[in-house]
Amino acid sequence: MHLIDMLRMVLATLFIVSWSVSTVHSAGQPKDSDGWQFLLEPYAWVPWVPLTTADGESIEIDGSDVVESMDMALMLIAGARKDKWTFYLDTIYFDLQGDDTASLAAAGLPGDPTVKFNVDIGVDGWLVTASGTYAVIDNDRTRLELGGGIRYYEEKLDLKLDVGPAKASADASWDLWDGVAMRRGFTDLNDKWYISYYADVSTGGTDLTYQLAGMLNYRFDSFTLAGGYRYIKWEFEEDDDAPGSIVNDQVAKGPFIGLKFFF
């Protein structure tokens, strides 16, 4: 399936969700109110996933592999806001497959030749962040929020190596908890267009994790259409156990598209 066909399918699904939610409330953005306001943001994400193994080898799941195999990461942000306080639950699910070519020095052989081999990569897991933020800037044009929370990270990694007639495989799984600090902002360009931006850093179970995201948004009557780019990097301590025994660092980066509902 081509990328255009896949995006059409995603948009059709999201517009069905749009119709369902708009029957609950027909506002495309929060109303000025002293009460609670709620938000729901579903997204489809097509990431590239480069990683560095514990041996220092770089391999990658390319975005074209993600599209061709119809794999995808799905994101859902739910939130509740009252005055300057907002509470978020940011959930990412990914199930990705790809292949790459890597090389390894064959130490001990004459001339220390480099052996090339094929790698099939499978990555699936969850990234869930629960947080609370407080708006330090809140005016007619810009809202800037600072806050913190906790993050749960679960992943299963499968590697299959093919060196001519020889084959080998390795797999590992882990679940980690981090404390996270973040900033989130929104700036109106006009009545219809606005930009939103996000950054966080966390540590604990991971040595260090950080992410950046930027988004361009357009308000319709019953929903907001959003598109942007998200970058996440995990760094792991060297360890005898996973993930440090398998991976030094891992990245997920790529474009996303989705909808926002406020009610």
C-alpha positions as CSV (number, residue, x, y, z in Angstrom):
1,M,0.0,0.0,0.0
2,H,1.3,3.4,-0.9
3,L,1.8,6.2,1.6
4,I,-1.0,8.3,0.1
5,D,-3.4,5.3,0.4
6,M,-2.3,4.8,4.0
7,L,-2.8,8.4,4.9
8,R,-6.3,8.4,3.3
9,M,-7.2,5.4,5.4
10,V,-5.9,7.0,8.6
11,L,-7.8,10.3,7.9
12,A,-11.0,8.4,7.1
13,T,-10.7,6.6,10.5
14,L,-10.0,9.9,12.3
15,F,-12.9,11.7,10.7
16,I,-15.3,8.9,11.9
17,V,-13.9,9.5,15.4
18,S,-14.4,13.3,14.7
19,W,-18.1,12.7,14.0
20,S,-18.6,10.6,17.1
21,V,-16.9,13.2,19.4
22,S,-18.7,16.2,17.8
23,T,-22.0,14.7,18.8
24,V,-20.9,15.2,22.4
25,H,-19.7,18.8,21.9
26,S,-19.4,20.9,18.8
27,A,-16.6,23.2,19.9
28,G,-13.3,22.9,18.1
29,Q,-11.4,24.5,21.0
30,P,-11.9,25.0,24.7
31,K,-14.5,27.5,25.8
32,D,-13.6,30.2,28.4
33,S,-15.0,28.6,31.5
34,D,-14.2,28.3,35.2
35,G,-15.1,24.6,35.0
36,W,-13.2,21.6,33.8
37,Q,-12.4,21.3,30.0
38,F,-11.3,18.0,28.4
39,L,-9.2,17.2,25.4
40,L,-8.7,14.1,23.3
41,E,-5.9,13.9,20.6
42,P,-5.5,10.7,18.5
43,Y,-2.5,10.6,16.0
44,A,-0.9,8.3,13.5
45,W,2.9,8.4,13.6
46,V,5.4,7.0,11.0
47,P,8.8,6.9,12.8
48,W,12.3,6.1,11.8
49,V,14.0,4.0,14.6
50,P,17.8,4.1,14.5
51,L,19.6,2.4,17.4
52,T,23.2,1.7,18.5
53,T,23.9,-1.8,19.9
54,A,26.1,-2.5,22.9
55,D,28.8,-3.4,20.4
56,G,28.6,0.1,18.8
57,E,26.9,-1.1,15.6
58,S,24.3,1.3,14.2
59,I,21.2,-0.3,12.6
60,E,17.8,1.3,11.7
61,I,14.2,0.7,11.0
62,D,13.6,3.1,8.1
63,G,10.4,5.0,7.6
64,S,9.9,3.4,4.2
65,D,10.0,0.0,5.8
66,V,7.3,1.1,8.3
67,V,5.1,2.3,5.4
68,E,5.6,-0.7,3.2
69,S,4.8,-3.2,6.0
70,M,1.9,-1.1,7.2
71,D,3.4,-0.9,10.6
72,M,2.8,2.3,12.5
73,A,3.0,4.0,15.9
74,L,-0.2,5.3,17.3
75,M,-0.4,8.2,19.8
76,L,-3.2,9.3,22.0
77,I,-3.2,12.3,24.3
78,A,-6.0,12.8,26.8
79,G,-6.2,15.7,29.2
80,A,-8.3,17.7,31.7
81,R,-7.8,21.4,32.3
82,K,-9.1,23.8,34.9
83,D,-7.8,27.4,34.9
84,K,-4.0,27.2,34.9
85,W,-3.7,23.5,35.7
86,T,-3.8,20.7,33.1
87,F,-3.3,17.0,33.6
88,Y,-2.2,14.8,30.7
89,L,-2.0,11.1,29.8
90,D,0.3,10.7,26.8
91,T,0.3,7.2,25.3
92,I,2.3,5.8,22.4
93,Y,2.0,2.3,21.1
94,F,4.5,1.0,18.4
95,D,4.9,-2.2,16.5
96,L,7.6,-1.8,13.9
97,Q,9.5,-4.2,11.6
98,G,12.4,-3.4,9.3
99,D,15.8,-4.7,7.9
100,D,19.2,-3.2,7.6
101,T,22.8,-4.1,6.6
102,A,25.5,-4.0,9.3
103,S,29.2,-4.9,9.4
104,L,31.5,-6.5,12.0
105,A,35.3,-6.8,12.1
106,A,36.4,-10.4,12.1
107,A,39.2,-10.2,14.6
108,G,41.7,-12.9,14.5
109,L,41.5,-13.6,10.7
110,P,44.3,-12.4,8.4
111,G,43.9,-8.7,7.7
112,D,41.0,-8.4,10.2
113,P,38.4,-8.4,7.4
114,T,35.0,-6.8,7.8
115,V,32.1,-9.1,7.5
116,K,28.7,-7.7,6.3
117,F,25.5,-9.2,7.3
118,N,21.7,-8.6,7.1
119,V,19.7,-7.7,10.2
120,D,15.9,-8.1,10.6
121,I,14.7,-5.8,13.4
122,G,11.5,-5.9,15.3
123,V,10.5,-3.4,18.0
124,D,7.2,-3.2,19.8
125,G,6.2,-1.6,23.1
126,W,4.5,1.2,25.0
127,L,5.5,4.6,26.2
128,V,3.0,6.1,28.7
129,T,3.5,9.5,30.5
130,A,1.2,10.8,33.2
131,S,1.9,14.5,34.1
132,G,0.5,17.7,35.5
133,T,1.4,21.2,34.3
134,Y,0.8,24.8,35.4
135,A,0.5,27.7,33.0
136,V,3.2,30.3,33.8
137,I,2.2,32.4,30.8
138,D,-1.5,32.5,29.8
139,N,-2.8,35.4,27.6
140,D,-4.9,35.8,24.5
141,R,-2.1,34.6,22.2
142,T,0.2,32.3,24.1
143,R,0.0,29.7,26.9
144,L,3.2,28.2,28.3
145,E,3.0,25.3,30.8
146,L,5.7,23.8,33.0
147,G,5.3,20.6,34.9
148,G,6.4,17.0,35.7
149,G,5.2,13.5,36.1
150,I,6.1,9.8,35.6
151,R,6.8,7.7,32.5
152,Y,6.5,4.0,31.9
153,Y,8.5,2.5,29.1
154,E,8.0,-1.1,27.9
155,E,9.7,-2.6,24.9
156,K,10.5,-5.9,23.2
157,L,13.4,-6.0,20.7
158,D,14.1,-8.8,18.3
159,L,17.2,-9.1,16.1
160,K,17.8,-11.8,13.5
161,L,21.2,-11.9,11.9
162,D,21.9,-13.5,8.5
163,V,25.6,-14.0,7.6
164,G,25.5,-16.2,4.4
165,P,24.5,-19.7,5.5
166,A,24.9,-18.8,9.2
167,K,22.0,-17.4,11.1
168,A,21.6,-16.1,14.7
169,S,19.1,-14.2,16.7
170,A,18.8,-12.2,19.9
171,D,15.9,-10.8,21.8
172,A,15.3,-8.8,24.9
173,S,12.5,-7.1,26.7
174,W,12.4,-4.5,29.5
175,D,10.0,-2.2,31.4
176,L,11.4,0.9,33.0
177,W,10.1,3.9,35.1
178,D,11.3,7.5,34.8
179,G,10.6,10.8,36.5
180,V,10.0,13.5,33.9
181,A,10.1,17.3,33.7
182,M,8.5,19.1,30.8
183,R,7.3,22.3,29.1
184,R,4.4,22.6,26.7
185,G,3.2,25.7,24.8
186,F,0.7,27.0,22.3
187,T,0.8,30.2,20.3
188,D,-1.9,31.6,18.0
189,L,-0.9,32.8,14.6
190,N,-4.5,34.0,13.8
191,D,-8.1,32.9,14.5
192,K,-7.6,29.6,12.7
193,W,-3.9,28.7,12.7
194,Y,-1.7,28.1,15.8
195,I,1.5,26.3,16.7
196,S,2.1,24.0,19.6
197,Y,5.5,22.8,21.0
198,Y,6.7,20.3,23.6
199,A,9.9,19.2,25.2
200,D,10.8,17.0,28.1
201,V,13.6,15.2,29.8
202,S,13.5,12.1,32.1
203,T,15.7,9.8,34.0
204,G,15.5,6.9,36.4
205,G,15.1,3.5,34.7
206,T,16.8,5.0,31.6
207,D,20.1,6.8,31.9
208,L,18.5,9.7,30.1
209,T,15.5,10.2,27.8
210,Y,14.5,13.4,26.1
211,Q,12.0,14.3,23.4
212,L,10.9,17.3,21.3
213,A,7.8,17.8,19.3
214,G,6.4,20.6,17.1
215,M,3.0,20.9,15.6
216,L,1.0,23.1,13.2
217,N,-2.7,23.2,13.8
218,Y,-5.8,24.4,12.0
219,R,-9.2,24.9,13.8
220,F,-12.4,23.7,12.2
221,D,-15.8,24.1,13.8
222,S,-15.9,20.7,15.5
223,F,-12.2,19.7,15.7
224,T,-8.7,20.8,15.0
225,L,-6.5,19.2,12.4
226,A,-2.8,18.8,13.4
227,G,0.4,17.7,11.8
228,G,4.0,17.8,13.1
229,Y,7.2,16.0,13.9
230,R,8.2,14.1,17.1
231,Y,11.7,13.1,18.2
232,I,12.5,10.8,21.2
233,K,15.9,9.5,22.3
234,W,16.6,6.9,25.0
235,E,20.1,6.4,26.4
236,F,20.8,3.3,28.6
237,E,23.5,2.5,31.1
238,E,25.9,-0.3,30.2
239,D,24.7,-3.3,32.2
240,D,24.7,-7.1,32.2
241,D,20.9,-7.0,31.9
242,A,18.7,-5.6,29.1
243,P,18.4,-3.0,27.7
244,G,22.1,-2.0,28.5
245,S,23.4,-5.4,27.5
246,I,21.8,-5.1,24.0
247,V,21.4,-1.4,23.2
248,N,23.4,1.8,24.0
249,D,20.8,4.2,22.7
250,Q,17.6,4.3,20.6
251,V,15.8,7.0,18.7
252,A,12.2,7.3,17.3
253,K,11.6,10.2,15.0
254,G,9.2,11.1,12.3
255,P,6.1,12.9,11.1
256,F,2.6,12.5,12.5
257,I,-1.0,13.6,11.7
258,G,-4.1,13.6,13.8
259,L,-7.0,15.4,15.3
260,K,-7.8,17.4,18.5
261,F,-11.1,17.5,20.2
262,F,-12.1,19.8,23.1
263,F,-15.3,19.4,25.1
